């Protein structure tokens, strides 16, 4: 957004630091930081009055599934409440041309068909969202987006990301731990998850889809919900990821066990499948860059090696990239 010349405001609980600050570099000076929480309507409204944004990307949410399951009220207070606060501020203050609401594939009911389009059921007579409390919060957020858009003529687009990977992502999907550990020259042993197949989506594609969703003319949109995903077919397992890491970093000592944890069996297995991203390309006008997992992992490795060198650390030797 900064490179496009947009005026960017980051409303967050903490300022950027560490690897993220390094990644942004001089762009950091062009981003206004406002400390606050979307769960606090007063803070949010004050920042909106001050900066008068014309477009909003709403990403605030916890992805700590174990914590959410243990303390489910935080989903109501921050995830759902925060989304409603954004919508209410947008309604009351006016001037916002579009809200892009980050939802999740976790809203899906257990998969009924593939490729999975955004009309796939969320709530069924015999089951709810596959991702439990987290999925319920995201599904409720989508429902309120639809209700506010219909009742108050707000322009809202929802995105459902899948298994984000790339430099700086920290979401426990195995790829980052395996690849970055190998590049640091460390042995990595993950005890479980090898058999789980995912649509891994590079963060650059998720960001690109979000920017496209913020800016596409409303007249081009037949849908208001899209997957921020790669659309890879077939999906890629954790075991395959480990094998690719060993190809990329000769001598890498990385392994992942095939076993599945109760949480994986309870959530992930029921909602993973091939995702339909054709509407992303046709309506948002964004073409997926990293549908090939190897290409995405090479970019991830390039960026992470740059970061290690900037910290005075020597990354492990990598195999030559194919021409």
Wavefront OBJ file of the C-alpha trace (Angstrom):
o trace
v 0.000 0.000 0.000
v 2.810 2.404 0.846
v 4.526 1.596 -2.429
v 1.263 2.417 -4.228
v 1.288 5.851 -2.616
v -1.581 5.167 -0.206
v -1.722 6.847 3.193
v -1.616 3.942 5.650
v -2.666 3.848 9.307
v -1.855 0.809 11.460
v -4.303 0.493 14.374
v -2.886 -2.221 16.616
v -2.163 -3.092 20.214
v 1.616 -3.062 19.726
v 3.999 -1.256 17.356
v 6.030 -3.284 14.889
v 9.383 -4.577 16.099
v 11.965 -7.249 15.325
v 11.717 -9.014 11.952
v 8.605 -7.103 10.889
v 10.267 -3.753 11.478
v 13.277 -4.993 9.471
v 11.007 -6.108 6.647
v 9.294 -2.739 6.380
v 12.554 -0.788 6.539
v 12.105 2.848 5.519
v 8.428 2.236 4.754
v 7.827 2.275 8.509
v 8.202 6.070 8.510
v 5.318 6.362 6.064
v 2.891 4.378 8.259
v 1.034 6.125 11.062
v 0.783 3.933 14.154
v -2.167 4.261 16.515
v -2.204 2.077 19.627
v -5.559 0.540 20.410
v -7.915 -2.401 20.264
v -10.924 -2.895 17.979
v -12.741 -4.303 21.014
v -12.676 -0.751 22.442
v -15.262 1.219 20.479
v -14.154 4.559 21.957
v -10.539 4.065 20.864
v -11.568 2.897 17.429
v -13.942 5.777 16.844
v -11.355 8.346 17.987
v -8.772 6.974 15.531
v -11.315 6.878 12.713
v -12.313 10.502 13.388
v -8.662 11.542 13.438
v -7.554 9.864 10.212
v -10.815 9.548 8.235
v -9.822 6.432 6.237
v -11.665 5.762 3.011
v -10.924 2.014 3.108
v -10.388 -0.465 5.935
v -8.767 -3.900 6.081
v -9.896 -5.583 9.308
v -7.548 -8.398 10.352
v -7.645 -8.240 14.160
v -8.231 -11.698 15.680
v -6.487 -14.375 17.698
v -5.531 -17.617 15.934
v -4.541 -19.403 19.151
v -7.085 -22.214 18.912
v -6.255 -23.770 22.280
v -6.633 -20.443 24.076
v -9.897 -19.689 22.279
v -11.301 -23.106 23.187
v -10.257 -22.637 26.815
v -11.639 -19.089 27.121
v -14.391 -18.807 24.504
v -15.736 -15.454 25.726
v -12.714 -13.756 24.161
v -14.164 -14.702 20.761
v -17.306 -12.776 21.628
v -15.465 -9.843 23.197
v -12.683 -9.283 20.677
v -13.310 -11.219 17.474
v -17.047 -10.739 17.024
v -17.298 -7.589 19.142
v -14.351 -6.044 17.324
v -15.911 -6.737 13.925
v -19.214 -5.202 15.012
v -17.346 -2.156 16.364
v -15.642 -1.667 12.991
v -18.982 -1.932 11.194
v -20.711 0.398 13.650
v -17.963 3.014 13.388
v -18.111 2.750 9.607
v -21.886 3.288 9.755
v -21.850 6.190 12.180
v -18.935 8.211 10.843
v -19.380 7.593 7.132
v -16.752 8.214 4.488
v -15.496 4.615 4.295
v -15.847 3.366 0.740
v -15.122 -0.299 1.504
v -14.340 -2.654 4.352
v -12.370 -5.835 3.668
v -13.128 -8.210 6.508
v -10.660 -11.034 7.098
v -12.619 -14.176 7.896
v -11.234 -17.724 7.574
v -11.773 -21.100 5.948
v -12.562 -22.082 9.544
v -16.154 -20.957 8.940
v -16.763 -24.012 6.767
v -18.871 -26.921 7.872
v -17.228 -30.329 7.280
v -16.408 -30.492 3.590
v -19.264 -31.723 1.402
v -17.731 -31.259 -2.057
v -14.609 -30.039 -3.857
v -13.487 -27.667 -5.172
v -14.983 -25.749 -2.273
v -16.642 -22.502 -3.338
v -17.787 -19.747 -1.009
v -21.365 -21.020 -1.248
v -20.304 -24.193 0.558
v -22.405 -24.683 3.718
v -21.284 -23.110 6.968
v -24.066 -24.370 9.242
v -25.834 -27.672 8.581
v -28.603 -29.630 10.235
v -26.058 -32.082 11.627
v -22.931 -29.935 12.144
v -21.614 -26.431 12.599
v -18.340 -24.776 11.676
v -15.469 -27.256 11.539
v -13.131 -24.902 13.404
v -15.189 -24.796 16.585
v -15.216 -21.594 18.629
v -12.854 -19.841 16.224
v -14.979 -20.769 13.234
v -18.142 -19.711 15.055
v -16.656 -16.276 15.735
v -15.602 -15.818 12.125
v -18.935 -17.067 10.776
v -20.801 -14.679 13.066
v -18.552 -11.855 11.864
v -19.409 -12.657 8.252
v -23.112 -12.710 9.142
v -22.907 -9.254 10.711
v -21.018 -7.955 7.671
v -23.873 -9.137 5.465
v -26.475 -7.640 7.807
v -24.785 -4.219 8.028
v -24.174 -4.153 4.273
v -27.828 -4.924 3.593
v -29.357 -2.653 6.237
v -27.046 0.353 5.937
v -25.787 0.017 2.344
v -22.177 -0.514 3.426
v -19.645 -1.883 0.932
v -18.099 -4.980 2.519
v -15.991 -7.824 1.102
v -14.991 -10.834 3.206
v -11.847 -12.890 2.580
v -11.192 -16.399 3.854
v -7.424 -17.069 4.079
v -5.969 -20.572 4.158
v -2.723 -21.712 5.823
v -0.665 -18.545 5.415
v 3.079 -19.099 5.045
v 6.030 -16.871 4.225
v 8.469 -14.652 6.055
v 7.251 -13.660 9.518
v 4.079 -15.754 9.616
v 3.724 -17.443 12.990
v 0.736 -19.726 12.909
v 1.955 -23.232 13.694
v 1.367 -24.813 10.268
v 4.769 -26.595 10.241
v 6.175 -25.077 7.039
v 7.860 -22.111 8.719
v 9.323 -24.171 11.532
v 10.798 -26.695 9.096
v 12.139 -24.273 6.484
v 13.441 -21.528 8.754
v 14.966 -24.022 11.170
v 16.806 -25.701 8.296
v 18.089 -22.336 7.042
v 19.442 -21.605 10.517
v 21.288 -24.946 10.396
v 19.188 -26.441 13.184
v 17.715 -29.919 13.536
v 13.921 -29.758 13.544
v 11.758 -32.597 14.857
v 8.004 -32.030 14.769
v 6.155 -34.893 16.442
v 2.917 -34.754 14.477
v 1.049 -33.325 11.505
v 2.810 -34.978 8.586
v -0.344 -36.542 7.164
v -2.349 -33.287 7.179
v -2.839 -31.804 3.713
v -3.432 -28.069 3.301
v -3.889 -25.356 0.717
v -0.738 -23.439 1.674
v -1.046 -19.776 0.678
v 1.897 -17.400 0.413
v 1.501 -14.162 2.368
v 2.259 -12.163 -0.779
v -0.772 -13.716 -2.438
v -2.954 -13.025 0.601
v -1.763 -9.409 0.648
v -2.273 -9.096 -3.103
v -5.806 -10.456 -2.877
v -6.555 -8.034 -0.026
v -5.304 -5.018 -1.999
v -7.339 -6.152 -5.000
v -10.428 -6.519 -2.810
v -9.948 -3.029 -1.397
v -9.738 -1.434 -4.813
v -11.838 -3.407 -7.300
v -14.842 -1.413 -8.594
v -18.094 -2.584 -7.005
v -19.609 -3.120 -10.437
v -17.203 -6.012 -11.113
v -18.279 -7.955 -8.046
v -20.852 -10.690 -8.373
v -19.708 -12.144 -5.039
v -18.850 -10.536 -1.717
v -16.879 -13.439 -0.261
v -13.639 -14.924 -1.642
v -10.940 -17.377 -0.601
v -7.542 -15.782 -0.025
v -5.930 -19.053 -1.033
v -3.664 -20.565 -3.652
v -6.182 -23.022 -5.070
v -3.489 -25.704 -5.205
v -4.632 -29.093 -6.400
v -3.619 -31.494 -5.007
v -3.133 -30.195 -1.489
v 0.306 -30.523 0.120
v 1.006 -32.550 3.268
v 3.413 -31.756 6.072
v 5.475 -34.799 5.055
v 5.804 -33.378 1.527
v 6.837 -29.990 2.955
v 9.639 -31.651 4.953
v 10.853 -33.462 1.827
v 10.933 -30.197 -0.146
v 12.920 -28.535 2.646
v 15.493 -31.334 2.464
v 15.718 -30.780 -1.319
v 16.167 -27.024 -0.885
v 18.714 -27.245 1.941
v 21.080 -30.192 1.304
v 21.876 -32.004 4.517
v 18.965 -30.443 6.384
v 17.981 -32.547 9.379
v 14.220 -32.002 9.506
v 11.457 -34.497 10.181
v 7.750 -34.434 10.901
v 5.827 -37.343 12.374
v 2.758 -38.633 10.502
v 0.522 -38.753 13.568
v -2.421 -36.393 13.911
v -3.263 -34.690 17.189
v -6.812 -34.640 18.578
v -7.063 -30.951 17.618
v -6.039 -31.678 14.010
v -8.582 -34.495 13.811
v -11.241 -32.341 15.423
v -10.739 -29.263 13.259
v -8.318 -29.380 10.345
v -9.253 -32.690 8.780
v -12.885 -31.678 8.475
v -12.400 -28.333 6.703
v -9.407 -28.885 4.404
v -9.947 -29.351 0.697
v -9.262 -27.891 -2.731
v -10.504 -24.293 -2.742
v -12.105 -22.506 -5.678
v -10.127 -19.314 -6.369
v -11.462 -18.723 -9.871
v -13.665 -15.841 -8.589
v -10.530 -14.164 -7.203
v -9.009 -14.073 -10.667
v -12.222 -13.277 -12.549
v -13.790 -10.693 -10.230
v -10.933 -9.242 -8.168
v -8.556 -9.354 -11.122
v -5.750 -10.905 -9.088
v -3.698 -13.773 -10.499
v -2.242 -16.194 -7.935
v 1.557 -15.999 -7.982
v 2.508 -18.955 -5.806
v 0.179 -21.841 -6.608
v 3.400 -23.889 -6.954
v 4.478 -24.582 -3.360
v 8.148 -24.845 -4.346
v 8.143 -21.388 -5.896
v 6.566 -19.933 -2.779
v 9.006 -21.694 -0.492
v 11.943 -20.397 -2.570
v 10.701 -16.823 -2.106
v 10.247 -17.472 1.608
v 13.787 -18.837 1.830
v 15.217 -15.883 -0.129
v 13.654 -13.389 2.256
v 14.592 -15.303 5.378
v 18.212 -15.624 4.238
v 18.299 -11.857 3.666
v 17.094 -11.380 7.215
v 19.697 -13.768 8.676
v 22.499 -11.988 6.794
v 21.239 -8.630 8.038
v 21.558 -9.996 11.590
v 25.151 -11.078 10.920
v 24.217 -14.766 10.693
v 25.198 -17.115 7.882
v 22.302 -19.172 6.493
v 22.760 -22.805 5.566
v 23.817 -23.624 2.011
v 20.906 -24.004 -0.388
v 20.589 -26.080 -3.522
v 20.697 -24.174 -6.807
v 17.245 -23.006 -7.903
v 15.902 -24.452 -11.156
v 16.145 -22.140 -14.136
l 1 2 3 4 5 6 7 8 9 10 11 12 13 14 15 16 17 18 19 20 21 22 23 24 25 26 27 28 29 30 31 32 33 34 35 36 37 38 39 40 41 42 43 44 45 46 47 48 49 50 51 52 53 54 55 56 57 58 59 60 61 62 63 64 65 66 67 68 69 70 71 72 73 74 75 76 77 78 79 80 81 82 83 84 85 86 87 88 89 90 91 92 93 94 95 96 97 98 99 100 101 102 103 104 105 106 107 108 109 110 111 112 113 114 115 116 117 118 119 120 121 122 123 124 125 126 127 128 129 130 131 132 133 134 135 136 137 138 139 140 141 142 143 144 145 146 147 148 149 150 151 152 153 154 155 156 157 158 159 160 161 162 163 164 165 166 167 168 169 170 171 172 173 174 175 176 177 178 179 180 181 182 183 184 185 186 187 188 189 190 191 192 193 194 195 196 197 198 199 200 201 202 203 204 205 206 207 208 209 210 211 212 213 214 215 216 217 218 219 220 221 222 223 224 225 226 227 228 229 230 231 232 233 234 235 236 237 238 239 240 241 242 243 244 245 246 247 248 249 250 251 252 253 254 255 256 257 258 259 260 261 262 263 264 265 266 267 268 269 270 271 272 273 274 275 276 277 278 279 280 281 282 283 284 285 286 287 288 289 290 291 292 293 294 295 296 297 298 299 300 301 302 303 304 305 306 307 308 309 310 311 312 313 314 315 316 317 318 319 320 321 322 323
